[in-house]
């Protein structure tokens, strides 16, 4: 596995993937998150594997740790590329929600990963940051377990974007707690992602600040920071404070461990 030349080539490879067709397809699949999770998470798994492969082209025999791996939909997508996939998930209910066979899954906390220092080639977190009250402690742990030359990829949903409220829709613009009450009143049960408990307001500024801290401390090199789900021609929004929080929808931060 080679990870040394990830900067320019990785950004270029990801830019080629970031088409309008891809964005539209993921948006359509997102509609099925609650009613047909296998369809949604299967598509997301394939897209995530493509994203990782943009920065680590040779995944054969690479050891990948997925922090917050959930029901395990990502496993087959990475194993199809020859990688050794492992996941960590703190919630047993979430772990077994898909009824999938778990091979290489560990129950544990992202804030205290049960792995030795510098033991994985790629450490990935996809749409988990917004579900933990201390996400940057988790991100620090991800750096810790990644070997020198390895890659850390943190991808998360931005609170002020249109998907920040998850299944609560755009009502999160009225406030997280109010959105949860409105959802409960409408559906007769609280949302799966309950604001303040399992859903938190996280911003692009937070992830960029953490990345700067990691690079300033000499632990990592920033490879890329880009909006995950929108076409390449809209990536410029991430250079505009404020606007990026709304239009960016999802920030991806890629670091190479030193």
Helices and strands as residue ranges (DSSP letters): H 7-17, H 20-30, H 37-55, E 63-67, H 74-79, E 84-89, H 92-95, E 105-107, G 110-112, E 120-126, G 129-131, H 135-145, E 146-157, G 166-174, H 176-187, H 204-216, E 220-227, G 232-239, H 243-247, E 250-257
